Amino acid sequence: MEVFLAFSGAFLLSITVFELLPHVFETPSKRIGVFIMIGILLQIFLEFFSKGAEHGHVHLHTESKKFPWLLFISLCIHAFMEGFPISEENNLLIGVIVHKVPVAIILSFFFITAGYKRIITLAFLFFFALMTPIGNYISNHYSFVHHYETEITSVVIGIFLHVSTTILFESSKNHKFNLTKMSAVIIGIIIAFLL
């Protein structure tokens, strides 16, 4: 799982650098940097509630049978925001899917280990999976979003930068070199570049 997480982090970071950053900086402005930093801060705030589930960590108490609403809401906000910059002109959809697969697997294991009923686990994953398409639908069908497209995309860039770099930094235990993970990172970068 750690190798796949490293690949997804590298792929998401590469899509952000190769496609989203050039798009928002077509007309350079200091405001873009401000919104990128807002995205980074928003993600740090969301992780206060999600405990890092966006990048493959779930550090919650499994003995409690109370549904983790804060985890659910913060992950849904994160996934909702990811849908806004997805378009036919970029490969971000692939990046989001690659990023979401390990998160969904880890969340499934968390819910199963915590003893939640299968219907609760499936409902959680279903609503989590709907958030990105809903964000994309709103982005494509409401004109007010187009007016703020650069700002919203910049916020999402900040979110992606934080999540992907956290995945990459945390994927190597004790900061030791691991050839397998390094290969996964390089392959993720190359595939993102070629798409």
C-alpha positions as CSV (number, residue, x, y, z in Angstrom):
1,M,0.0,0.0,0.0
2,E,2.9,2.4,0.8
3,V,4.3,2.0,-2.7
4,F,0.9,2.8,-4.3
5,L,0.5,5.8,-2.0
6,A,4.0,7.0,-3.1
7,F,3.0,6.6,-6.7
8,S,-0.4,8.4,-6.2
9,G,1.4,11.3,-4.4
10,A,4.0,11.7,-7.2
11,F,1.3,11.4,-9.9
12,L,-1.0,14.0,-8.2
13,L,1.9,16.4,-7.6
14,S,3.0,16.0,-11.2
15,I,-0.4,16.7,-12.7
16,T,-0.6,19.8,-10.4
17,V,2.8,21.0,-11.6
18,F,2.5,20.1,-15.3
19,E,-1.2,21.1,-15.9
20,L,-2.8,23.2,-13.1
21,L,0.0,25.6,-12.2
22,P,0.6,26.6,-15.9
23,H,-3.1,27.1,-16.3
24,V,-3.6,29.5,-13.4
25,F,-0.4,31.4,-14.2
26,E,-1.3,32.1,-17.8
27,T,-2.0,35.6,-16.5
28,P,0.5,35.9,-13.6
29,S,-0.7,37.6,-10.5
30,K,0.4,37.6,-6.8
31,R,-3.3,36.9,-5.9
32,I,-2.8,33.4,-7.3
33,G,-0.1,32.7,-4.7
34,V,-2.4,34.0,-2.0
35,F,-5.2,31.5,-3.0
36,I,-2.7,28.6,-3.3
37,M,-1.6,29.4,0.3
38,I,-5.3,29.5,1.3
39,G,-5.7,26.0,-0.2
40,I,-2.7,24.8,1.9
41,L,-4.1,26.3,5.1
42,L,-7.6,24.9,4.3
43,Q,-6.1,21.4,3.9
44,I,-4.2,21.7,7.2
45,F,-7.5,22.8,8.8
46,L,-9.4,19.8,7.3
47,E,-6.7,17.4,8.4
48,F,-7.3,18.6,12.0
49,F,-10.6,16.7,11.7
50,S,-9.8,14.0,9.2
51,K,-6.5,13.0,11.0
52,G,-4.7,12.7,7.6
53,A,-7.0,10.3,5.9
54,E,-6.6,12.2,2.6
55,H,-3.0,11.0,2.4
56,G,-3.6,7.4,3.7
57,H,-3.6,7.8,7.4
58,V,-6.5,7.0,9.7
59,H,-5.6,7.5,13.4
60,L,-9.0,7.2,15.0
61,H,-10.2,5.3,18.0
62,T,-11.7,2.1,16.6
63,E,-13.3,1.1,19.9
64,S,-15.9,3.9,19.6
65,K,-19.0,2.9,17.6
66,K,-20.0,6.6,17.2
67,F,-19.9,7.5,13.5
68,P,-16.9,9.8,12.8
69,W,-18.9,12.8,11.4
70,L,-15.9,15.1,11.4
71,L,-13.8,12.7,9.4
72,F,-16.7,12.3,6.9
73,I,-17.4,16.0,6.5
74,S,-13.8,17.0,6.1
75,L,-13.1,14.3,3.6
76,C,-16.3,15.3,1.7
77,I,-15.2,18.9,1.6
78,H,-11.7,17.8,0.3
79,A,-13.2,15.6,-2.4
80,F,-15.8,18.2,-3.4
81,M,-13.1,20.8,-4.0
82,E,-11.1,18.3,-6.1
83,G,-13.9,18.2,-8.6
84,F,-13.8,21.9,-9.6
85,P,-10.7,22.0,-11.8
86,I,-11.4,18.7,-13.6
87,S,-12.0,19.3,-17.3
88,E,-11.6,17.6,-20.6
89,E,-8.4,19.6,-21.2
90,N,-6.5,18.1,-18.3
91,N,-5.7,14.7,-16.8
92,L,-6.7,15.7,-13.3
93,L,-9.5,13.1,-13.2
94,I,-7.0,10.3,-13.6
95,G,-4.9,11.9,-10.8
96,V,-7.9,12.2,-8.5
97,I,-8.9,8.6,-9.1
98,V,-5.3,7.3,-8.5
99,H,-5.3,9.4,-5.3
100,K,-8.7,8.2,-4.1
101,V,-8.1,4.5,-4.5
102,P,-5.7,4.0,-1.6
103,V,-7.7,6.4,0.6
104,A,-10.9,4.4,-0.1
105,I,-9.1,1.1,0.7
106,I,-7.7,2.5,3.9
107,L,-11.1,3.9,5.0
108,S,-12.7,0.6,4.2
109,F,-10.3,-1.2,6.4
110,F,-10.8,1.3,9.2
111,F,-14.6,0.9,9.1
112,I,-14.3,-2.9,9.0
113,T,-11.8,-3.0,11.8
114,A,-14.0,-0.6,13.9
115,G,-16.8,-3.1,13.5
116,Y,-19.2,-0.8,11.5
117,K,-22.0,-2.5,9.6
118,R,-21.4,-3.1,5.9
119,I,-24.2,-0.8,5.0
120,I,-22.6,2.1,6.9
121,T,-19.3,1.4,5.3
122,L,-20.8,1.3,1.8
123,A,-22.9,4.4,2.4
124,F,-19.8,6.3,3.6
125,L,-17.8,5.3,0.6
126,F,-20.7,6.0,-1.8
127,F,-21.2,9.6,-0.5
128,F,-17.4,10.1,-0.4
129,A,-17.3,8.9,-4.1
130,L,-20.1,11.3,-5.1
131,M,-18.4,14.5,-3.8
132,T,-15.8,15.0,-6.6
133,P,-18.5,14.5,-9.4
134,I,-20.8,16.9,-7.6
135,G,-18.0,19.5,-7.4
136,N,-17.3,19.0,-11.1
137,Y,-21.0,19.3,-12.0
138,I,-21.3,22.6,-10.1
139,S,-18.1,23.8,-11.8
140,N,-19.4,23.0,-15.3
141,H,-23.0,24.1,-14.9
142,Y,-23.0,27.3,-12.8
143,S,-21.7,30.4,-14.4
144,F,-20.7,32.1,-11.1
145,V,-18.0,29.4,-10.7
146,H,-16.4,30.3,-14.0
147,H,-16.0,33.9,-12.8
148,Y,-13.8,32.6,-10.0
149,E,-12.2,29.7,-11.8
150,T,-8.6,30.9,-11.3
151,E,-9.1,31.5,-7.6
152,I,-10.9,28.2,-7.0
153,T,-8.3,26.2,-9.0
154,S,-5.5,28.0,-7.1
155,V,-7.1,26.9,-3.8
156,V,-7.3,23.3,-5.1
157,I,-3.6,23.5,-6.2
158,G,-2.8,24.4,-2.6
159,I,-4.8,21.4,-1.4
160,F,-3.0,19.1,-3.9
161,L,0.4,20.5,-3.1
162,H,-0.1,19.8,0.6
163,V,-1.6,16.3,0.2
164,S,0.8,15.1,-2.4
165,T,4.0,16.3,-0.7
166,T,2.8,14.9,2.6
167,I,2.3,11.6,1.0
168,L,5.8,11.7,-0.5
169,F,7.5,12.8,2.7
170,E,5.6,10.3,4.8
171,S,6.1,7.4,2.4
172,S,9.6,6.8,3.5
173,K,10.0,5.6,7.1
174,N,12.9,7.2,9.0
175,H,13.7,9.0,5.7
176,K,15.6,6.0,4.4
177,F,16.1,5.5,0.7
178,N,13.8,2.8,-0.7
179,L,14.4,1.8,-4.3
180,T,10.9,0.4,-4.8
181,K,9.2,3.6,-3.6
182,M,11.6,5.8,-5.5
183,S,10.8,3.8,-8.6
184,A,7.1,4.3,-8.0
185,V,7.6,8.0,-7.6
186,I,9.6,8.3,-10.8
187,I,7.0,6.2,-12.7
188,G,4.2,8.4,-11.4
189,I,6.0,11.6,-12.6
190,I,6.8,10.1,-16.0
191,I,3.2,8.9,-16.6
192,A,1.8,12.3,-15.6
193,F,4.2,14.0,-17.9
194,L,3.3,11.8,-20.9
195,L,-0.4,12.1,-20.4
